[in-house]
Amino acid sequence: MSAITRDQVAHLARLSRLALTDEELDHFAAQLDQIVAAVARVSEVAADDIPPSSHALPLTNVFRPDEVRPGLTPEQALSGAPAVEDNRFRVPRILGEEA
C-alpha cells in the first residue's frame, strides 16, 4: 500500500480550506498513513464466518403499552404564553413568509 504523501495532505487541506505549515503537512501525512494502515488491518481480520453486526452486544427494543394519563388543558398549557391565537401559541413570522 502506498504511503500518504505531503501533496495529498496539502490537497485535502486546500479542499478543507485549512492553512497548514510544512511541519503540519509532514505530521498529518504520517498520521493519516497510520490511520489508513490500521483500517487495512481491520479489513484483513474480518472473517467470513462472522456475521456483520452494527453493535458488539445484541440489542432489543423495550416497548411499553401506551397509557392515557391526565394532562394539561389547552387553557393551562397556554396560560404562560406571551401570545395566543386560535388556541395555539402565536409566534412571530420568519423569513418573510406570506400569511
JOURQUI-V967821 format. One record per residue. RES is the residue in one letter. SS is DSSP state (A for helix, B for strand, O for the rest). PSI is psi in whole degrees, 0 to 359 (none if undefined). Layout:
res=[RES	RES]
ss=[SS	SS]
psi=[PSI	PSI]
This chain:
res=[M	S	A	I	T	R	D	Q	V	A	H	L	A	R	L	S	R	L	A	L	T	D	E	E	L	D	H	F	A	A	Q	L	D	Q	I	V	A	A	V	A	R	V	S	E	V	A	A	D	D	I	P	P	S	S	H	A	L	P	L	T	N	V	F	R	P	D	E	V	R	P	G	L	T	P	E	Q	A	L	S	G	A	P	A	V	E	D	N	R	F	R	V	P	R	I	L	G	E	E	A]
ss=[O	O	O	O	O	A	A	A	A	A	A	A	A	A	A	O	O	O	O	O	O	A	A	A	A	A	A	A	A	A	A	A	A	A	A	A	A	A	A	A	A	A	A	A	A	O	O	O	O	O	O	O	O	O	O	O	O	O	O	O	O	O	O	O	O	O	O	O	O	O	O	O	O	A	A	A	A	A	O	O	O	O	O	B	B	O	O	B	B	O	O	O	O	O	O	O	O	O	O]
psi=[137	149	154	128	163	322	322	318	319	321	314	321	318	316	326	1	44	135	114	143	169	321	319	322	315	317	312	327	316	317	315	325	320	321	314	320	321	319	321	320	319	320	325	328	330	124	153	334	2	119	147	145	159	351	148	330	147	135	143	145	142	116	148	152	144	135	135	126	153	142	190	148	161	322	319	318	324	359	331	5	140	332	139	141	127	44	29	163	134	126	154	147	143	157	29	32	149	149	none]
